[in-house]
Amino acid sequence: MLHTALRSYGLEENEACVYLTLLELGPATVTEITKKAQITRTLGYSILERLGLLGLVTRTSGSEMKRKYTAEHPRSFLQYVKNKKNQWERNVASAEQLLPDLVALYKDNEKPVIRYQEGVQGVTRLYEESLQATGEIISVTDVECWQDPELWDWARSYNRNRNKLKIKERILLLDTPQGREWIRTYRPSPYTVYRWVTKDQAKGLMQFGGELTVYDNNVVIALPQRPNRMTAIIESSVLANILRALFEIVWDVATPVSYKKR
């Protein structure tokens, strides 16, 4: 029972055994201690040193072979427990200070993860991750935002790669003069479906100047125009599902795009 109690206060199995042995024997040699405790001499020396550091055991005088060890008065054990209590209180206080940093790192299914990059490479690098989509891609886009020569070649290459991967995409195009002009030269893809969104259907969106894309559990916000080019990816199943639902509402009332016959 004493052995179990000592272990509950932090002593290891053999430490509790050696300590109780010393309390019972009084001053004793390592040979006497280890014989009664039924452990090896090597292990006995190691345990006695640890108990000494804890203030529970003292090494007395004597030759190397006859050196004796004695247990401190049991009051020392109470002090040992108090010391551990004080240490744990300090640990708790330290852990409380550390908690905000740990929470900031913590990721769960309900906590969005946001990644952000700037510049042409930042815009294209994050956007190309959508080529790994496992399902349909949906987007709301302002064609004008991709007209910069630095981005247009990349955009065409991206669409070619998406078609090769047979990733389906539905896109709500802002019905602007630039959008109408672009669609005149567009070559239809079997994997992409466009519909027009008018200013009456989406007031204020005509000045969007970017693209909003949703795939899997990711929401991509791209603002490719100078001077503040940037792309952000928000990983959030909740947000992605909300935007999908809103997209479907607009999609149902949007006008299908008709292509000029060639």
C-alpha positions as CSV (number, residue, x, y, z in Angstrom):
1,M,0.0,0.0,0.0
2,L,2.8,2.4,0.9
3,H,4.6,1.4,-2.4
4,T,1.5,2.4,-4.4
5,A,1.0,5.6,-2.5
6,L,4.7,6.7,-3.1
7,R,4.2,6.0,-6.9
8,S,1.1,8.2,-6.9
9,Y,3.3,11.1,-5.7
10,G,5.7,10.8,-8.6
11,L,8.3,8.2,-7.6
12,E,9.0,5.4,-10.2
13,E,8.6,1.7,-9.4
14,N,12.2,1.0,-8.3
15,E,12.6,4.4,-6.7
16,A,9.7,3.7,-4.3
17,C,11.1,0.2,-3.6
18,V,14.6,1.5,-2.8
19,Y,13.2,4.4,-0.6
20,L,11.0,2.1,1.4
21,T,14.0,-0.4,1.8
22,L,16.2,2.4,3.2
23,L,13.5,3.5,5.6
24,E,13.3,0.0,6.9
25,L,17.0,-0.8,6.9
26,G,18.4,2.5,8.2
27,P,22.0,3.3,7.0
28,A,23.0,0.5,4.6
29,T,25.5,-0.3,1.9
30,V,24.5,-0.6,-1.8
31,T,24.9,-4.3,-1.6
32,E,22.5,-4.5,1.4
33,I,20.0,-2.2,-0.3
34,T,20.0,-3.8,-3.7
35,K,19.8,-7.3,-2.2
36,K,16.7,-6.5,-0.2
37,A,15.2,-4.5,-3.0
38,Q,16.0,-7.3,-5.5
39,I,17.6,-5.1,-8.1
40,T,21.1,-4.9,-9.6
41,R,23.9,-2.9,-8.1
42,T,24.2,-0.8,-11.2
43,L,20.6,0.1,-11.1
44,G,20.8,0.6,-7.3
45,Y,23.6,3.3,-7.7
46,S,21.5,5.1,-10.3
47,I,18.4,5.1,-8.2
48,L,20.2,6.2,-5.1
49,E,21.7,9.2,-7.0
50,R,18.2,10.2,-8.2
51,L,16.7,9.9,-4.7
52,G,19.6,12.0,-3.4
53,L,18.7,14.8,-5.9
54,L,15.1,14.7,-4.7
55,G,16.3,15.2,-1.1
56,L,15.1,11.8,0.1
57,V,18.4,10.0,0.5
58,T,21.8,11.0,1.9
59,R,25.2,9.3,1.3
60,T,27.2,8.9,4.5
61,S,30.9,8.6,5.0
62,G,32.8,5.4,4.4
63,S,35.2,3.7,1.9
64,E,34.1,3.2,-1.7
65,M,33.1,-0.4,-1.0
66,K,31.6,0.3,2.4
67,R,29.9,3.6,1.6
68,K,26.4,3.8,3.2
69,Y,23.2,5.5,2.3
70,T,20.5,6.5,4.6
71,A,16.9,7.8,4.1
72,E,16.2,11.3,5.2
73,H,13.5,11.8,7.8
74,P,10.0,11.2,6.3
75,R,9.4,15.0,6.7
76,S,11.7,15.3,3.7
77,F,9.2,13.3,1.7
78,L,6.5,15.8,2.5
79,Q,8.8,18.6,1.4
80,Y,9.4,16.6,-1.9
81,V,5.7,16.5,-2.5
82,K,5.3,20.3,-1.8
83,N,8.2,21.0,-4.2
84,K,6.4,19.0,-6.9
85,K,3.2,20.8,-6.1
86,N,4.9,24.2,-6.5
87,Q,6.6,23.0,-9.7
88,W,3.2,21.9,-11.1
89,E,1.6,25.2,-10.2
90,R,4.4,27.0,-12.1
91,N,3.8,24.6,-15.0
92,V,0.1,25.4,-15.0
93,A,0.8,29.1,-15.0
94,S,3.3,28.7,-17.9
95,A,0.8,26.5,-19.8
96,E,-1.8,29.2,-19.5
97,Q,0.5,31.7,-21.0
98,L,1.3,29.3,-23.8
99,L,-2.3,28.4,-24.5
100,P,-3.0,31.3,-27.0
101,D,0.0,30.3,-29.2
102,L,-1.2,26.6,-29.2
103,V,-4.7,27.6,-30.0
104,A,-3.4,29.7,-32.9
105,L,-1.7,26.7,-34.4
106,Y,-4.6,24.3,-33.7
107,K,-6.5,23.2,-36.8
108,D,-9.9,21.6,-36.8
109,N,-12.6,21.1,-39.4
110,E,-14.5,24.3,-38.3
111,K,-11.5,26.6,-38.3
112,P,-10.6,28.2,-41.7
113,V,-7.0,28.1,-42.8
114,I,-6.0,31.1,-44.9
115,R,-3.1,31.3,-47.3
116,Y,-2.2,34.5,-49.1
117,Q,0.3,35.4,-51.9
118,E,1.0,38.6,-53.9
119,G,2.3,39.3,-57.4
120,V,1.9,37.5,-60.7
121,Q,3.6,34.3,-59.4
122,G,1.5,34.4,-56.2
123,V,-1.7,34.7,-58.1
124,T,-0.9,31.9,-60.6
125,R,0.8,29.5,-58.0
126,L,-2.2,29.4,-55.7
127,Y,-4.7,29.3,-58.5
128,E,-3.1,26.3,-60.1
129,E,-3.8,24.2,-57.0
130,S,-7.4,24.0,-58.3
131,L,-6.1,21.6,-60.9
132,Q,-6.0,19.1,-58.1
133,A,-9.8,19.4,-57.6
134,T,-11.6,16.2,-57.0
135,G,-15.0,17.6,-58.1
136,E,-16.6,20.4,-60.0
137,I,-15.2,23.9,-59.9
138,I,-17.5,26.9,-59.7
139,S,-16.5,30.5,-60.3
140,V,-17.7,34.1,-60.5
141,T,-15.4,36.0,-62.8
142,D,-14.8,39.4,-64.3
143,V,-13.1,38.7,-67.6
144,E,-11.4,42.0,-67.7
145,C,-9.2,41.2,-64.7
146,W,-7.3,38.5,-66.7
147,Q,-6.6,40.7,-69.8
148,D,-3.1,41.7,-68.7
149,P,-0.5,40.1,-71.1
150,E,1.4,38.8,-68.0
151,L,-1.6,36.7,-67.1
152,W,-3.5,36.0,-70.3
153,D,-1.0,33.4,-71.6
154,W,-1.0,31.7,-68.2
155,A,-4.8,31.7,-68.1
156,R,-5.1,30.0,-71.5
157,S,-2.5,27.4,-70.4
158,Y,-4.4,26.8,-67.2
159,N,-7.6,26.2,-69.1
160,R,-5.9,23.8,-71.5
161,N,-4.5,21.8,-68.5
162,R,-7.9,21.8,-66.8
163,N,-9.5,20.4,-70.0
164,K,-6.9,17.7,-70.3
165,L,-7.7,16.7,-66.7
166,K,-11.4,16.7,-67.6
167,I,-12.2,18.9,-64.6
168,K,-15.7,20.4,-65.1
169,E,-16.3,24.0,-64.3
170,R,-19.4,26.3,-64.2
171,I,-18.7,30.0,-64.5
172,L,-20.9,33.0,-63.9
173,L,-19.5,35.8,-66.2
174,L,-20.1,39.4,-65.3
175,D,-22.1,40.8,-68.3
176,T,-19.8,43.7,-69.2
177,P,-18.7,45.1,-72.6
178,Q,-15.3,43.4,-72.0
179,G,-17.0,40.1,-71.2
180,R,-19.1,40.3,-74.4
181,E,-16.1,41.1,-76.5
182,W,-14.1,38.2,-75.0
183,I,-16.9,35.6,-75.5
184,R,-17.0,36.4,-79.3
185,T,-13.6,34.8,-79.7
186,Y,-14.0,32.1,-77.1
187,R,-13.8,28.5,-78.2
188,P,-16.3,26.4,-76.3
189,S,-15.0,23.6,-74.1
190,P,-17.0,20.5,-73.3
191,Y,-15.9,20.9,-69.6
192,T,-16.9,24.5,-69.1
193,V,-20.4,26.1,-69.0
194,Y,-20.9,29.9,-68.8
195,R,-23.8,32.0,-67.8
196,W,-24.2,35.7,-67.7
197,V,-24.8,37.7,-64.5
198,T,-26.2,41.2,-65.2
199,K,-25.9,44.3,-63.0
200,D,-29.6,43.9,-62.1
201,Q,-28.9,40.4,-60.7
202,A,-25.7,41.3,-58.9
203,K,-25.7,45.0,-58.0
204,G,-22.2,46.3,-57.2
205,L,-20.5,43.2,-58.6
206,M,-19.7,44.8,-61.9
207,Q,-16.7,46.5,-60.3
208,F,-15.5,43.2,-58.8
209,G,-12.2,43.2,-60.9
210,G,-11.4,39.6,-59.8
211,E,-12.5,36.1,-59.6
212,L,-14.1,34.0,-56.8
213,T,-13.6,30.2,-57.2
214,V,-14.8,27.3,-55.1
215,Y,-13.6,23.7,-55.3
216,D,-13.6,20.9,-52.8
217,N,-13.3,22.6,-49.4
218,N,-11.4,25.6,-50.8
219,V,-12.5,29.2,-51.6
220,V,-10.1,31.1,-53.9
221,I,-10.3,34.9,-54.1
222,A,-8.1,36.3,-56.9
223,L,-7.5,40.0,-57.6
224,P,-5.1,39.9,-60.5
225,Q,-5.2,43.6,-61.5
226,R,-2.4,46.0,-60.7
227,P,-1.2,47.5,-58.4
228,N,-2.5,45.1,-55.7
229,R,-2.3,41.7,-57.3
230,M,-3.1,39.0,-54.8
231,T,-4.7,35.6,-54.3
232,A,-6.0,34.1,-51.1
233,I,-7.2,30.5,-50.4
234,I,-9.5,29.8,-47.5
235,E,-9.7,26.2,-46.6
236,S,-13.2,25.9,-45.0
237,S,-15.9,23.3,-45.7
238,V,-18.5,25.5,-44.1
239,L,-17.6,28.6,-46.2
240,A,-17.3,26.6,-49.4
241,N,-20.8,25.0,-48.9
242,I,-22.4,28.4,-48.1
243,L,-20.9,29.9,-51.3
244,R,-22.0,26.9,-53.3
245,A,-25.5,27.4,-52.1
246,L,-25.5,31.1,-53.1
247,F,-23.9,30.3,-56.4
248,E,-26.8,27.9,-57.3
249,I,-29.3,30.6,-56.5
250,V,-27.7,33.0,-59.0
251,W,-27.0,30.2,-61.5
252,D,-30.7,29.3,-61.8
253,V,-31.6,32.9,-62.9
254,A,-28.5,33.6,-64.9
255,T,-28.7,33.6,-68.8
256,P,-26.8,30.9,-70.7
257,V,-24.0,32.2,-72.9
258,S,-24.5,31.7,-76.6
259,Y,-21.5,31.4,-78.8
260,K,-20.9,32.8,-82.3
261,K,-21.0,30.1,-84.9
262,R,-17.7,29.7,-86.8
